[in-house]
Amino acid sequence: MSGMTRSRAPEAGIPTELTATYFSQRASAGLVVTGSVAVSPEASGYLWTEGIHSARQIAGWRRVTEAVHSAGGRIAVQLIHRGRVSHS
Ligand SMILES: Cc1cc2nc3c(=O)[nH]c(=O)nc-3n(C[C@H](O)[C@H](O)[C@H](O)COP(=O)(O)O)c2cc1C
């Protein structure tokens, strides 16, 4: 499954339980790629998109990866810095 930004992380770019459910429901795709995930607060380009630069975000992703692995899938993160269109 290719990366698709879903804008479902309203609190500080932290993946939620909904994120874990969404990706684990798609685990049968084999390899799931996350939507673009910001590498720093300045890297984000859209509201409510996930990051992977804080401890709480990383803990959220851990829940997501565990859910996908439990469902028999694999997951890879798509990292992004949106450069001049970024929006902190
Ligand atoms: C809602 C939506 C969000 C998307 N977000 C991303 C993204 O975050 N990163 C990315 O590389 N592609 C993104 N894409 C592009 C899809 O990955 C792309 O549609 C996919 O590669 C399939 O290619 P196709 O549309 O030419 O069939 C997004 C597409 C949609 C529809």
The ligand as an SDF file (V2000), in Angstrom:
LIG
                    3D

 31 33  0  0  0  0  0  0  0  0999 V2000
   -5.3810   11.0630   -0.1320 C   0  0  0  0  0  0  0  0  0  0  0  0
   -4.0230   10.8040   -0.7420 C   0  0  0  0  0  0  0  0  0  0  0  0
   -2.8940   11.0940    0.0030 C   0  0  0  0  0  0  0  0  0  0  0  0
   -1.6110   10.8450   -0.5360 C   0  0  0  0  0  0  0  0  0  0  0  0
   -0.5030   11.0820    0.2380 N   0  0  0  0  0  0  0  0  0  0  0  0
    0.7130   10.7200   -0.2270 C   0  0  0  0  0  0  0  0  0  0  0  0
    1.8660   10.8000    0.6110 C   0  0  0  0  0  0  0  0  0  0  0  0
    1.7810   11.2080    1.7780 O   0  0  0  0  0  0  0  0  0  0  0  0
    3.0490   10.4100    0.0910 N   0  0  0  0  0  0  0  0  0  0  0  0
    3.1830    9.9500   -1.1970 C   0  0  0  0  0  0  0  0  0  0  0  0
    4.3090    9.6310   -1.6130 O   0  0  0  0  0  0  0  0  0  0  0  0
    2.1000    9.8430   -1.9990 N   0  0  0  0  0  0  0  0  0  0  0  0
    0.8850   10.1930   -1.5480 C   0  0  0  0  0  0  0  0  0  0  0  0
   -0.2210   10.0300   -2.3420 N   0  0  0  0  0  0  0  0  0  0  0  0
   -0.0350    9.4830   -3.6670 C   0  0  0  0  0  0  0  0  0  0  0  0
   -0.3410    8.0120   -3.6590 C   0  0  0  0  0  0  0  0  0  0  0  0
    0.6700    7.3130   -2.9870 O   0  0  0  0  0  0  0  0  0  0  0  0
   -0.4630    7.5670   -5.1050 C   0  0  0  0  0  0  0  0  0  0  0  0
   -1.7600    7.8260   -5.4360 O   0  0  0  0  0  0  0  0  0  0  0  0
   -0.0680    6.1300   -5.2710 C   0  0  0  0  0  0  0  0  0  0  0  0
    1.3170    6.0980   -5.4310 O   0  0  0  0  0  0  0  0  0  0  0  0
   -0.7900    5.4200   -6.4140 C   0  0  0  0  0  0  0  0  0  0  0  0
   -0.3950    5.9860   -7.6010 O   0  0  0  0  0  0  0  0  0  0  0  0
   -1.5070    6.2950   -8.7110 P   0  0  0  0  0  0  0  0  0  0  0  0
   -2.4370    7.2980   -8.0740 O   0  0  0  0  0  0  0  0  0  0  0  0
   -0.7440    6.8570   -9.8590 O   0  0  0  0  0  0  0  0  0  0  0  0
   -2.1620    4.9840   -8.9900 O   0  0  0  0  0  0  0  0  0  0  0  0
   -1.4870   10.3030   -1.8410 C   0  0  0  0  0  0  0  0  0  0  0  0
   -2.6380   10.0080   -2.5580 C   0  0  0  0  0  0  0  0  0  0  0  0
   -3.8870   10.2500   -2.0270 C   0  0  0  0  0  0  0  0  0  0  0  0
   -5.1110    9.8890   -2.8310 C   0  0  0  0  0  0  0  0  0  0  0  0
  1  2  1  0
  2  3  1  0
  2 30  2  0
  3  4  2  0
  4  5  1  0
  4 28  1  0
  5  6  2  0
  6  7  1  0
  6 13  1  0
  7  8  2  0
  7  9  1  0
  9 10  1  0
 10 11  2  0
 10 12  1  0
 12 13  2  0
 13 14  1  0
 14 15  1  0
 14 28  1  0
 15 16  1  0
 16 17  1  0
 16 18  1  0
 18 19  1  0
 18 20  1  0
 20 21  1  0
 20 22  1  0
 22 23  1  0
 23 24  1  0
 24 25  2  0
 24 26  1  0
 24 27  1  0
 28 29  2  0
 29 30  1  0
 30 31  1  0
M  END
$$$$
